[in-house]
């Protein structure tokens, strides 16, 4: 990835923050996990439309947004079809928008690790970044985006050594789980 990152940002008029830069870097990379809307064959598209528009999740979304339907078109910042194919919107894995429960922001990634939320533009994609980096759910500890960015920046500063460079030891033990 050469050159300057073009950062879209999820915060409207605010300057891009750490999470915006992470999303932009991911989307401009060759990563298999980056966000792309799933395209379905006509028979699956028909099945998706029927199941999705009749799902409790869909009805709950409309109720909580005052009648607004989810954007499932080509400019959507959430891959509803990908989530549906992954079983996240039907059966046992179905999500709802119960805002009294942790995880109310819904799934950010598929079971295979592909982003379902556009990390450049979806307003809650920062929660996934925070949870992956720290191992903590931002919903469970009730922090804001700005607080989360500060915590991650603090952790990054602690990783620097006295020469103000990244202390990366190739011989160091690798963590069993990435946070």
C-alpha positions in Angstrom: 0.0 0.0 0.0 1.9 3.0 -1.2 1.0 6.7 -0.9 -1.3 8.5 1.4 -4.4 6.8 2.8 -7.7 8.4 1.8 -9.7 8.3 5.0 -13.4 8.6 4.7 -14.2 8.7 8.4 -17.3 7.7 10.3 -17.7 10.8 12.4 -19.1 13.3 10.0 -17.2 16.6 10.3 -14.6 15.4 12.9 -11.1 14.7 11.8 -10.4 11.0 11.1 -9.4 9.1 14.3 -7.5 5.9 15.0 -10.5 3.7 14.0 -11.0 5.6 10.8 -7.4 5.0 9.9 -7.6 1.3 10.7 -10.7 0.9 8.5 -9.1 2.8 5.6 -5.9 0.8 5.8 -7.9 -2.5 5.8 -10.1 -1.5 2.9 -7.0 -0.4 0.9 -5.2 -3.7 1.6 -5.3 -7.0 -0.2 -6.9 -8.7 2.9 -9.4 -11.4 2.3 -11.3 -10.1 5.4 -12.0 -6.6 4.0 -15.6 -5.4 3.6 -17.4 -6.2 0.3 -21.1 -6.6 -0.2 -22.1 -10.2 -1.0 -23.8 -10.8 -4.3 -26.2 -13.7 -4.4 -27.5 -15.8 -7.3 -31.1 -15.0 -8.2 -32.6 -18.0 -6.4 -30.7 -17.1 -3.2 -31.5 -13.5 -3.6 -35.2 -14.3 -3.7 -34.8 -16.5 -0.6 -32.8 -13.8 1.2 -35.4 -11.1 0.5 -38.2 -13.3 1.8 -36.5 -14.5 4.9 -34.8 -11.2 5.7 -37.9 -9.0 5.3 -39.9 -11.4 7.4 -37.3 -11.8 10.2 -37.7 -10.6 13.8 -34.5 -8.6 13.3 -35.9 -6.7 10.3 -39.1 -5.9 12.2 -37.2 -4.9 15.3 -34.9 -2.6 13.2 -38.0 -0.8 11.6 -39.6 -0.4 15.0 -36.4 1.0 16.7 -35.7 3.4 13.8 -39.2 4.9 13.6 -40.2 3.1 10.4 -36.8 3.4 8.6 -35.9 0.2 6.7 -32.3 -1.1 6.6 -30.4 -0.1 3.6 -29.8 -3.4 1.7 -28.8 -1.7 -1.6 -25.5 -1.3 -3.3 -24.4 1.6 -1.0 -25.1 -0.2 2.3 -22.4 -0.1 4.9 -23.5 -3.5 6.2 -23.4 -6.8 4.4 -26.9 -8.1 5.3 -26.6 -10.8 2.6 -23.3 -12.0 4.0 -24.7 -12.1 7.5 -27.7 -14.0 6.3 -25.5 -16.6 4.4 -23.4 -17.0 7.5 -26.6 -17.8 9.6 -26.3 -14.7 11.7 -29.8 -13.5 10.9 -31.7 -16.7 11.1 -32.2 -19.7 13.3 -30.0 -20.1 16.4 -27.5 -17.3 15.6 -30.1 -14.7 14.8 -29.4 -11.2 16.2 -31.9 -8.7 17.5 -31.5 -5.0 18.3 -32.2 -5.3 22.0 -30.4 -2.2 23.1 -30.4 -3.4 26.7 -28.1 -6.3 25.9 -24.3 -6.2 25.1 -23.8 -6.7 21.4 -26.7 -4.6 20.4 -24.6 -3.2 17.6 -24.8 -6.5 15.9 -22.1 -8.7 14.3 -19.2 -6.8 12.7 -17.6 -9.9 11.1 -18.7 -13.2 9.7 -17.7 -16.5 11.3 -14.9 -16.6 8.8 -13.6 -13.2 9.8 -14.8 -11.2 6.8 -16.0 -7.7 7.7 -19.8 -7.4 7.6 -19.7 -3.7 8.6 -17.8 -1.3 6.3 -14.9 -0.4 8.7 -14.5 2.9 6.9 -18.1 4.1 7.2 -20.2 2.1 9.7 -20.6 4.1 12.9 -20.2 1.1 15.2 -17.3 -0.7 13.5 -14.9 0.8 16.0 -16.4 -1.6 18.6 -15.0 -4.6 16.7 -11.5 -3.0 16.5 -11.6 -2.2 20.2 -12.7 -5.7 21.2 -10.0 -7.4 19.0 -7.2 -5.2 20.3 -8.1 -5.2 24.0 -10.2 -8.3 24.5 -13.0 -6.3 26.1 -16.4 -5.5 24.8 -16.9 -1.7 24.7 -20.6 -2.4 25.4 -19.9 -4.3 28.6 -17.7 -1.5 30.0 -19.8 1.3 28.5 -17.2 3.4 26.9 -17.4 5.9 24.1 -15.5 5.8 20.8 -13.2 8.6 22.0 -12.4 6.8 25.2 -11.7 3.6 23.3 -9.3 5.3 21.0 -7.5 6.8 24.0 -7.1 3.4 25.6 -5.7 1.9 22.5 -3.3 4.8 21.9 -2.1 4.4 25.5 -1.4 0.7 24.9 0.5 1.5 21.8 2.6 4.1 23.6 3.4 1.5 26.3 4.8 -0.8 23.6 7.5 1.7 22.7 10.9 1.4 24.3 13.0 4.3 25.7 14.3 5.2 22.2 10.7 6.0 21.2 10.7 3.1 18.6 8.5 0.1 18.5 10.0 -2.7 20.7 9.4 -5.6 18.4 11.4 -8.7 19.4 11.2 -11.4 16.7 12.3 -14.0 19.3 9.6 -13.1 21.8 6.9 -15.7 22.5 3.8 -15.2 20.3 0.5 -14.8 22.1 -2.0 -17.6 21.9 -4.8 -15.2 21.1 -4.6 -11.8 19.5 -6.5 -8.9 21.3 
